[in-house]
Amino acid sequence: MKKIFIITFIITIVFPIYSQTIKKLAPLSKSETLDYSYNLDKDILTIYKINESKKQIYFENTEALWGGYQISKDKKTMIFWKNTFERSMPLYYLDGNTGDVKFLGKVPFGARMDATGIYLMNEDVYNSGVFTIFNLNTGKIVSEITWNVKNKEKWTSTGAVFDILRAAENGEYDFMILFSIERLCISKAFVKITSSKVFTEFDDSNLSEIQLRQSANYGNNFTGWY
């Protein structure tokens, strides 16, 4: 597998997402952090502020989406979607450091907040391979990055999709992008917020389905994707 660097251009545009404050809460103290629970019966996301053993309700999203919420590594900020049963749904940003709850506009469900809780990466056009990184506090675009998977169209026509994740396994980068189909990873890349480069760890999109299955080494009895 070859390691490839793809260079893209950084652009700056003012307010491509709303970043509009809709509610002001009391800022968290240094010792307070956020936690949350989800009520499956009522579709309510309850966000708490925690100080040692003391737990108080901080904010509630009464039209929540199961799994449609992310929290920063320091547990001071969160994003969460309002469920409208669309690919792009209303997204909100809760910054416990300032107490601001901001409406960010309609954002694709697959968008990902970075570990710091300051940046958001999304793919505006489904399966385009073009990704935008926003500053959640200002709403400004930090960069726009294109990942040129070699045989993207061949795989998207049969169901392959891009997924954005935090780069937890690689501390040098902020985001990880997977190009996969039914849990089989075809291509994998990493993104650093401060750089205009996509680091492609591998791109096996030129291989056939049979070759990919064999390379996964699941054994002769394996009959489907992992």
Long-range contacts (C-beta under 8 A, 24 or more apart in sequence): 1-201, 1-202, 1-203, 1-204, 2-202, 2-203, 3-199, 3-200, 3-201, 3-202, 4-199, 4-200, 4-203, 5-197, 5-198, 5-199, 5-200, 6-146, 6-147, 6-148, 6-197, 6-198, 6-200, 7-196, 7-197, 8-143, 8-144, 8-145, 8-146, 8-196, 8-197, 8-198, 9-144, 9-196, 10-142, 10-143, 10-144, 10-196, 11-141, 11-143, 11-144, 12-140, 12-141, 12-142, 13-140, 13-141, 14-139, 14-140, 15-138, 15-139, 15-140, 16-132, 16-134, 16-139, 16-140, 16-141, 17-104, 17-105, 17-107, 17-134, 17-139, 18-102, 18-103, 18-104, 18-105, 18-139, 19-93, 19-102, 19-104, 19-136, 19-137, 19-138, 19-139, 20-102, 20-103, 20-104, 21-100, 21-101, 21-102, 22-92, 22-101, 22-102, 22-103, 23-59, 23-100, 23-101, 24-99, 24-100, 24-101, 25-58, 25-59, 25-94, 25-96, 25-99, 25-100, 25-101, 26-99, 27-96, 27-97, 27-98, 27-99, 28-76, 28-96, 28-97, 28-99, 32-96, 33-74, 33-75, 33-76, 33-96, 34-58, 34-71, 34-75, 34-76, 34-77, 34-78, 34-94, 34-96, 35-75, 36-69, 36-71, 36-78, 38-64, 38-66, 38-69, 40-66, 43-83, 45-69, 45-80, 47-78, 47-80, 47-94, 49-96, 58-96, 59-94, 59-101, 61-92, 65-89, 65-109, 68-109, 70-112, 70-113, 71-117, 72-113, 72-115, 72-116, 72-117, 73-115, 73-116, 73-117, 74-116, 74-117, 76-117, 77-113, 77-117, 77-118, 77-136, 78-117, 79-104, 79-111, 79-113, 79-120, 79-136, 81-107, 81-109, 87-126, 93-136, 95-136, 95-137, 102-136, 104-136, 104-139, 110-162, 110-163, 110-164, 111-164, 112-164, 112-165, 112-166, 112-175, 114-166, 114-174, 114-175, 114-193, 115-166, 115-168, 115-174, 119-174, 119-193, 121-164, 121-174, 121-175, 121-191, 122-164, 123-162, 123-164, 127-152, 127-156, 127-160, 127-161, 127-162, 129-162, 131-164, 131-177, 131-191, 133-175, 133-191, 133-193, 142-193, 143-193, 143-196, 145-191, 145-196, 145-198, 146-198, 147-177, 147-179, 147-189, 147-198, 147-200, 149-179, 149-186, 149-187, 149-203, 149-205, 150-203, 150-205, 150-206, 151-205, 151-206, 152-179, 152-205, 154-205, 155-179, 155-181, 155-186, 155-205, 160-186, 167-191, 173-199, 179-205, 181-225, 182-224, 182-225, 182-226, 183-225, 183-226, 184-212, 184-213, 184-216, 184-225, 184-226, 186-212
